[in-house]
């Protein structure tokens, strides 16, 4: 069970990233799998307090950039 506060904004952003990864998987399934693992990892790290919100958002930014590259 997590004690981390997931705001609506963070939840919606995480869901958006999952959808974008799904779309990228059509063109680059291997890259999409890596990105999905990255997303699960940073989410887990936030849940267990290994990273703070700012680090989570930075991780989301990096994943978002990589997803855009993979989907291009």
N, CA, C and O atoms as a GROMACS GRO file, in nm:
protein
  288
    1UNK      N    1   0.084  -0.118   0.000
    1UNK     CA    2   0.000   0.000   0.000
    1UNK      C    3   0.089   0.124   0.000
    1UNK      O    4   0.190   0.130   0.070
    2UNK      N    5   0.049   0.221  -0.079
    2UNK     CA    6   0.127   0.343  -0.089
    2UNK      C    7   0.078   0.448   0.010
    2UNK      O    8  -0.041   0.456   0.042
    3UNK      N    9   0.170   0.527   0.058
    3UNK     CA   10   0.134   0.641   0.142
    3UNK      C   11   0.165   0.771   0.068
    3UNK      O   12   0.153   0.880   0.123
    4UNK      N   13   0.205   0.758  -0.057
    4UNK     CA   14   0.238   0.873  -0.140
    4UNK      C   15   0.109   0.940  -0.188
    4UNK      O   16   0.011   0.873  -0.220
    5UNK      N   17   0.111   1.071  -0.192
    5UNK     CA   18  -0.005   1.144  -0.239
    5UNK      C   19   0.002   1.161  -0.390
    5UNK      O   20   0.085   1.235  -0.442
    6UNK      N   21  -0.086   1.089  -0.457
    6UNK     CA   22  -0.099   1.103  -0.601
    6UNK      C   23  -0.208   1.206  -0.628
    6UNK      O   24  -0.326   1.182  -0.600
    7UNK      N   25  -0.167   1.320  -0.683
    7UNK     CA   26  -0.265   1.423  -0.718
    7UNK      C   27  -0.337   1.383  -0.847
    7UNK      O   28  -0.290   1.297  -0.921
    8UNK      N   29  -0.448   1.446  -0.870
    8UNK     CA   30  -0.522   1.422  -0.995
    8UNK      C   31  -0.433   1.449  -1.115
    8UNK      O   32  -0.434   1.373  -1.212
    9UNK      N   33  -0.355   1.556  -1.109
    9UNK     CA   34  -0.266   1.594  -1.218
    9UNK      C   35  -0.164   1.482  -1.247
    9UNK      O   36  -0.142   1.447  -1.363
   10UNK      N   37  -0.104   1.428  -1.142
   10UNK     CA   38  -0.006   1.321  -1.161
   10UNK      C   39  -0.070   1.194  -1.217
   10UNK      O   40  -0.013   1.128  -1.304
   11UNK      N   41  -0.188   1.161  -1.168
   11UNK     CA   42  -0.256   1.042  -1.217
   11UNK      C   43  -0.292   1.057  -1.364
   11UNK      O   44  -0.272   0.964  -1.443
   12UNK      N   45  -0.343   1.172  -1.402
   12UNK     CA   46  -0.379   1.195  -1.541
   12UNK      C   47  -0.256   1.194  -1.631
   12UNK      O   48  -0.261   1.143  -1.743
   13UNK      N   49  -0.147   1.248  -1.583
   13UNK     CA   50  -0.023   1.247  -1.663
   13UNK      C   51   0.028   1.104  -1.680
   13UNK      O   52   0.071   1.067  -1.789
   14UNK      N   53   0.023   1.027  -1.575
   14UNK     CA   54   0.066   0.886  -1.584
   14UNK      C   55  -0.021   0.810  -1.684
   14UNK      O   56   0.030   0.733  -1.764
   15UNK      N   57  -0.152   0.832  -1.679
   15UNK     CA   58  -0.243   0.766  -1.772
   15UNK      C   59  -0.215   0.809  -1.916
   15UNK      O   60  -0.219   0.726  -2.007
   16UNK      N   61  -0.187   0.937  -1.935
   16UNK     CA   62  -0.153   0.988  -2.068
   16UNK      C   63  -0.026   0.919  -2.120
   16UNK      O   64  -0.019   0.882  -2.237
   17UNK      N   65   0.072   0.902  -2.034
   17UNK     CA   66   0.196   0.836  -2.076
   17UNK      C   67   0.170   0.691  -2.114
   17UNK      O   68   0.226   0.643  -2.213
   18UNK      N   69   0.087   0.622  -2.038
   18UNK     CA   70   0.054   0.484  -2.074
   18UNK      C   71  -0.012   0.479  -2.212
   18UNK      O   72   0.021   0.392  -2.293
   19UNK      N   73  -0.104   0.570  -2.240
   19UNK     CA   74  -0.171   0.573  -2.370
   19UNK      C   75  -0.071   0.605  -2.482
   19UNK      O   76  -0.077   0.545  -2.589
   20UNK      N   77   0.019   0.698  -2.456
   20UNK     CA   78   0.119   0.734  -2.557
   20UNK      C   79   0.213   0.616  -2.584
   20UNK      O   80   0.252   0.593  -2.698
   21UNK      N   81   0.247   0.542  -2.481
   21UNK     CA   82   0.332   0.424  -2.498
   21UNK      C   83   0.257   0.318  -2.580
   21UNK      O   84   0.317   0.254  -2.666
   22UNK      N   85   0.129   0.301  -2.554
   22UNK     CA   86   0.048   0.207  -2.634
   22UNK      C   87   0.055   0.245  -2.781
   22UNK      O   88   0.071   0.158  -2.867
   23UNK      N   89   0.042   0.372  -2.810
   23UNK     CA   90   0.048   0.420  -2.949
   23UNK      C   91   0.188   0.396  -3.009
   23UNK      O   92   0.199   0.352  -3.124
   24UNK      N   93   0.291   0.425  -2.933
   24UNK     CA   94   0.428   0.406  -2.982
   24UNK      C   95   0.459   0.259  -3.009
   24UNK      O   96   0.542   0.227  -3.094
   25UNK      N   97   0.392   0.170  -2.937
   25UNK     CA   98   0.417   0.026  -2.953
   25UNK      C   99   0.381  -0.023  -3.093
   25UNK      O  100   0.433  -0.126  -3.137
   26UNK      N  101   0.294   0.048  -3.162
   26UNK     CA  102   0.258   0.010  -3.298
   26UNK      C  103   0.378   0.020  -3.392
   26UNK      O  104   0.390  -0.060  -3.485
   27UNK      N  105   0.465   0.117  -3.369
   27UNK     CA  106   0.582   0.138  -3.455
   27UNK      C  107   0.710   0.078  -3.397
   27UNK      O  108   0.796   0.032  -3.471
   28UNK      N  109   0.721   0.080  -3.266
   28UNK     CA  110   0.845   0.038  -3.201
   28UNK      C  111   0.813  -0.041  -3.075
   28UNK      O  112   0.824   0.011  -2.964
   29UNK      N  113   0.774  -0.168  -3.091
   29UNK     CA  114   0.732  -0.245  -2.973
   29UNK      C  115   0.842  -0.264  -2.869
   29UNK      O  116   0.815  -0.262  -2.750
   30UNK      N  117   0.964  -0.283  -2.913
   30UNK     CA  118   1.074  -0.301  -2.818
   30UNK      C  119   1.100  -0.176  -2.736
   30UNK      O  120   1.119  -0.182  -2.615
   31UNK      N  121   1.101  -0.064  -2.804
   31UNK     CA  122   1.122   0.065  -2.736
   31UNK      C  123   1.005   0.094  -2.642
   31UNK      O  124   1.026   0.145  -2.532
   32UNK      N  125   0.885   0.062  -2.685
   32UNK     CA  126   0.767   0.084  -2.600
   32UNK      C  127   0.775  -0.001  -2.474
   32UNK      O  128   0.737   0.045  -2.366
   33UNK      N  129   0.824  -0.123  -2.486
   33UNK     CA  130   0.838  -0.209  -2.368
   33UNK      C  131   0.937  -0.149  -2.268
   33UNK      O  132   0.914  -0.151  -2.148
   34UNK      N  133   1.047  -0.095  -2.320
   34UNK     CA  134   1.146  -0.031  -2.232
   34UNK      C  135   1.087   0.092  -2.164
   34UNK      O  136   1.108   0.114  -2.045
   35UNK      N  137   1.012   0.169  -2.240
   35UNK     CA  138   0.950   0.290  -2.184
   35UNK      C  139   0.846   0.255  -2.079
   35UNK      O  140   0.835   0.323  -1.977
   36UNK      N  141   0.770   0.148  -2.103
   36UNK     CA  142   0.671   0.104  -2.004
   36UNK      C  143   0.742   0.064  -1.875
   36UNK      O  144   0.695   0.098  -1.766
   37UNK      N  145   0.853  -0.008  -1.887
   37UNK     CA  146   0.929  -0.046  -1.768
   37UNK      C  147   0.982   0.078  -1.696
   37UNK      O  148   0.978   0.085  -1.573
   38UNK      N  149   1.031   0.175  -1.772
   38UNK     CA  150   1.078   0.301  -1.711
   38UNK      C  151   0.964   0.370  -1.634
   38UNK      O  152   0.985   0.422  -1.525
   39UNK      N  153   0.845   0.370  -1.694
   39UNK     CA  154   0.731   0.434  -1.629
   39UNK      C  155   0.692   0.360  -1.501
   39UNK      O  156   0.667   0.422  -1.398
   40UNK      N  157   0.687   0.228  -1.508
   40UNK     CA  158   0.657   0.150  -1.387
   40UNK      C  159   0.764   0.172  -1.280
   40UNK      O  160   0.731   0.181  -1.161
   41UNK      N  161   0.888   0.180  -1.320
   41UNK     CA  162   0.997   0.198  -1.224
   41UNK      C  163   0.989   0.332  -1.153
   41UNK      O  164   0.997   0.337  -1.031
   42UNK      N  165   0.973   0.440  -1.228
   42UNK     CA  166   0.968   0.572  -1.164
   42UNK      C  167   0.843   0.585  -1.078
   42UNK      O  168   0.846   0.650  -0.973
   43UNK      N  169   0.733   0.523  -1.121
   43UNK     CA  170   0.610   0.525  -1.042
   43UNK      C  171   0.630   0.450  -0.910
   43UNK      O  172   0.590   0.498  -0.804
   44UNK      N  173   0.692   0.334  -0.918
   44UNK     CA  174   0.720   0.256  -0.797
   44UNK      C  175   0.814   0.333  -0.704
   44UNK      O  176   0.791   0.339  -0.583
   45UNK      N  177   0.917   0.392  -0.761
   45UNK     CA  178   1.012   0.468  -0.679
   45UNK      C  179   0.943   0.583  -0.606
   45UNK      O  180   0.977   0.613  -0.491
   46UNK      N  181   0.846   0.647  -0.670
   46UNK     CA  182   0.770   0.753  -0.605
   46UNK      C  183   0.684   0.695  -0.494
   46UNK      O  184   0.674   0.752  -0.385
   47UNK      N  185   0.621   0.581  -0.521
   47UNK     CA  186   0.536   0.516  -0.420
   47UNK      C  187   0.612   0.480  -0.293
   47UNK      O  188   0.558   0.492  -0.183
   48UNK      N  189   0.736   0.437  -0.308
   48UNK     CA  190   0.813   0.395  -0.191
   48UNK      C  191   0.906   0.505  -0.140
   48UNK      O  192   0.995   0.481  -0.058
   49UNK      N  193   0.886   0.627  -0.191
   49UNK     CA  194   0.959   0.745  -0.145
   49UNK      C  195   1.108   0.744  -0.180
   49UNK      O  196   1.188   0.807  -0.112
   50UNK      N  197   1.144   0.672  -0.285
   50UNK     CA  198   1.283   0.675  -0.332
   50UNK      C  199   1.310   0.802  -0.412
   50UNK      O  200   1.424   0.848  -0.420
   51UNK      N  201   1.204   0.859  -0.470
   51UNK     CA  202   1.214   0.986  -0.541
   51UNK      C  203   1.101   1.076  -0.493
   51UNK      O  204   0.998   1.029  -0.445
   52UNK      N  205   1.123   1.207  -0.506
   52UNK     CA  206   1.018   1.301  -0.467
   52UNK      C  207   0.938   1.344  -0.591
   52UNK      O  208   0.964   1.297  -0.702
   53UNK      N  209   0.844   1.431  -0.570
   53UNK     CA  210   0.757   1.472  -0.681
   53UNK      C  211   0.835   1.535  -0.795
   53UNK      O  212   0.807   1.509  -0.912
   54UNK      N  213   0.931   1.616  -0.763
   54UNK     CA  214   1.008   1.682  -0.869
   54UNK      C  215   1.086   1.580  -0.952
   54UNK      O  216   1.096   1.595  -1.074
   55UNK      N  217   1.141   1.479  -0.888
   55UNK     CA  218   1.212   1.374  -0.961
   55UNK      C  219   1.115   1.289  -1.044
   55UNK      O  220   1.148   1.247  -1.155
   56UNK      N  221   0.996   1.266  -0.990
   56UNK     CA  222   0.893   1.195  -1.066
   56UNK      C  223   0.857   1.273  -1.192
   56UNK      O  224   0.849   1.216  -1.301
   57UNK      N  225   0.835   1.402  -1.177
   57UNK     CA  226   0.798   1.485  -1.292
   57UNK      C  227   0.910   1.491  -1.395
   57UNK      O  228   0.884   1.492  -1.515
   58UNK      N  229   1.034   1.494  -1.349
   58UNK     CA  230   1.147   1.489  -1.441
   58UNK      C  231   1.149   1.356  -1.516
   58UNK      O  232   1.173   1.352  -1.636
   59UNK      N  233   1.124   1.247  -1.443
   59UNK     CA  234   1.116   1.116  -1.507
   59UNK      C  235   1.005   1.111  -1.610
   59UNK      O  236   1.023   1.056  -1.719
   60UNK      N  237   0.890   1.168  -1.577
   60UNK     CA  238   0.779   1.175  -1.672
   60UNK      C  239   0.819   1.254  -1.796
   60UNK      O  240   0.788   1.215  -1.908
   61UNK      N  241   0.890   1.366  -1.776
   61UNK     CA  242   0.935   1.448  -1.890
   61UNK      C  243   1.026   1.368  -1.983
   61UNK      O  244   1.010   1.372  -2.105
   62UNK      N  245   1.119   1.295  -1.925
   62UNK     CA  246   1.212   1.216  -2.005
   62UNK      C  247   1.138   1.107  -2.083
   62UNK      O  248   1.162   1.087  -2.202
   63UNK      N  249   1.047   1.039  -2.014
   63UNK     CA  250   0.969   0.934  -2.081
   63UNK      C  251   0.884   0.994  -2.192
   63UNK      O  252   0.875   0.937  -2.300
   64UNK      N  253   0.822   1.107  -2.166
   64UNK     CA  254   0.739   1.172  -2.267
   64UNK      C  255   0.822   1.207  -2.391
   64UNK      O  256   0.777   1.186  -2.503
   65UNK      N  257   0.941   1.258  -2.370
   65UNK     CA  258   1.031   1.291  -2.482
   65UNK      C  259   1.067   1.164  -2.559
   65UNK      O  260   1.063   1.163  -2.682
   66UNK      N  261   1.101   1.058  -2.488
   66UNK     CA  262   1.139   0.933  -2.554
   66UNK      C  263   1.022   0.867  -2.627
   66UNK      O  264   1.040   0.806  -2.732
   67UNK      N  265   0.902   0.881  -2.571
   67UNK     CA  266   0.782   0.826  -2.639
   67UNK      C  267   0.758   0.900  -2.770
   67UNK      O  268   0.728   0.838  -2.872
   68UNK      N  269   0.771   1.031  -2.768
   68UNK     CA  270   0.752   1.110  -2.890
   68UNK      C  271   0.852   1.068  -2.997
   68UNK      O  272   0.817   1.059  -3.115
   69UNK      N  273   0.975   1.044  -2.957
   69UNK     CA  274   1.078   1.000  -3.050
   69UNK      C  275   1.046   0.862  -3.106
   69UNK      O  276   1.061   0.837  -3.226
   70UNK      N  277   1.000   0.772  -3.019
   70UNK     CA  278   0.968   0.636  -3.063
   70UNK      C  279   0.847   0.631  -3.155
   70UNK      O  280   0.840   0.546  -3.244
   71UNK      N  281   0.753   0.722  -3.135
   71UNK     CA  282   0.631   0.721  -3.215
   71UNK      C  283   0.649   0.790  -3.349
   71UNK      O  284   0.565   0.777  -3.438
   72UNK      N  285   0.758   0.864  -3.365
   72UNK     CA  286   0.782   0.940  -3.489
   72UNK      C  287   0.820   0.850  -3.605
   72UNK      O  288   0.843   0.899  -3.716
   0.00000   0.00000   0.00000
